[in-house]
Amino acid sequence: MSLVGLVLVSHSAQLAAGLAELAGQMAPDVRIEAAGGLPGGGLGTDLELVSAAVERAEHGRGVVILYDLGSAQMTAELAVEALDDPGRAYVADAPFVEGAVAAAVAAQGGADLDSVALTASSAAADAEWALADPASGTAEPAAGAAAMAGAAEQAGAADAGPPTVEEAVSHAAESSRRAAESEPSAQHAAADPSALPDGGAVEVELRNDVGLHARPAALLARRVAGLDARVTVRYGEREADAASVLALMGLGAGGGATVRVSAVGPDAGEALRRVTDLAAREFEE
């Protein structure tokens, strides 16, 4: 199956290449192209370099382009305008590192062009939540791609453009409230996939050394991608949408920690089975 590609536009070749390597660790099947620096070396951006990267990254499902600074955005937009079909690519207004990681995981899960772009854009809200102090009472659970997609549906017409971060956060809060009202009573089970209920919640021990750091968080998000279920992970006072790598990392759940995984929806049981199975295999480490 072809996947949405990514192009990372930076003034620095080393920065673009390093980020491509990082995102690639979490999305091994996604074509991620680095387009940084000038052809002869030095800092800057080059239209031909970016255009060539877009062509390499495109495999039938489109390309999401992320950039580091303002002039890189201009170069990226010019590269899109130069395409025979500008609809094949989308320049995402997103934090460079967090957006690239989130978009890569979404693309690995088979998301379409719009969804990958929305996931990248939502990374700003996810990052804000991950750094917030839960004791302040102002943090809301990050909702990642699901929140942005829901906000886009509420926006109406398909050509209305992606929702703002404020709209995404508002939708995330409303989604969390509704889910809390409809969530069944928690059901506890051992971390054994064969003993899981069809829905509810389970306590899962993170037996791997690093807990929910970058790669394990990405694996978890990929495992629940595409399921018809809302999956959340709670550690202490924090709760994260399992679809958001950044929010999962923001939990701060290290190796040996126990987290509470809840799922609501038709595929809730399958989601819980997948998460507990992944944890039982120590996130393939």
Summary of the structure (lengths in Angstrom):
residues: 285
radius of gyration: 19.0
end to end distance: 26.0
largest distance: 61.9
contacts: 1030
relative contact order: 0.12
helix: 51%
strand: 15%
